[in-house]
Amino acid sequence: IGSMLGNRWAGISAVFLICTNFLLLSNYVIATMYAMAMFLLLLFVWFELYELPWPRKAMLAGLMTGLLFLTRSNMAAVAPLYIVYLFIMKAPIRAYILYGSVSLFILILGYLPIILPNPPVALGHILSPFFSYGFYKELPTNLVSSTSILSFLERCTDFLKEYYGFLTLFIFVLISIFLNVGRGWLTFLRRERIYTLLLILAAGLLAAHYLYWRFVSSVY
């Protein structure tokens, strides 16, 4: 992807950047859990690099979204984020329909064999990131959700302290781009579609993972 967007050195630099990821190199369990999800997200970008017609592009994106949800349910955030991308790119209505249909088909195909033997237990696990169902309703509240505004704000504060460097850089890059393009920012986003896709995914997944009120999770 780096080579296709830039040149050979951009590709080599991208590999070195991945190799400097301390979490990836030091925690095998985390790397294993997220490997498939990251691979599918990168395929989103890779497919977008090609000048494919909207129907084919939407179907491939639907396939990736369905597989992402099956891999990790917290990747469900990709679906509304990609719909935002389709809207910015002025995609035809057919693209939305194909994207939703393929995503739903993959989900049904993947989950049906798991759900059929024991629907309450299977659905309890699958739906737990969104709301309590089945036996999850009987678990103590503090295990499945954060009912305290204070605990949520505490997590947000920890997040800001941990990632202020990244957030500052991210915001300043955005500001500098929008100052340079002026009022033509929408034209810029449609022209630089790879950057737009990465921007939407980065900002959206960041918010979905760290600013989600339901779970009591650590910044790490």
Steps between C-alpha positions, in 0.01 A plus 500: 500500500785736588669429167179551306426833672857625479805303389718210609648697790152588626423128505819415688430783748151362559647159588749661743218698664311177562815340641539783752155430650597401854162343579509288186851370567477459876154351550439193285146445635385850402669471160326168435159634598523802273696357206196397296315824574798712391547290185135552399522875571809523280308320224245783516779741408657267244174451308440875507832558321358341185259675264220251551136577411277580798301173497814284521664731754190500722474120487866456597456752784190309615700175500776663710246651743322168553829320563617780732186466713550122517864554600433757773156639581646840594582539130127556442589871505647457151151465347368851586848645430505354149147633440633848589776442244245399234302817575805728467596329173146547361462127439181385324215348704584162347836505678330540841260213426776266380723589793228433758378182329843337472591595860175351630540184291852438637377557858214254460726245333760530777274518803218259411696179581597653838155634590284200403624252768438740790354842401484664848864427586637577152299821463601603852866493398446655156281787618686573826698796359171674414248396766442224755313194374430154641726399788688832476199666666565293812864610534596783740471838328862594566618203290314595184448874509612826647206667671715767665560826313800553726668174391439589135654846545793344685566270205478794259752692711738201504460473124589868447805471729620189315441613142527880512806489269322302231180705535690831477678389183177361353308824564779729372534299177124533447503874570796559267331309217168681536677839519684420177200374304272777628138473397576219258540244781217281367661489155831415669344211696345355184822536303722351775273202566768282668577774750127552559441130564796482742387817676145370553621158619766645733275758664195272513672191641687716753171638632324160488775326698591758763191718541236228517303530826378140525817317599736565788821459303854622553678744274754227424 
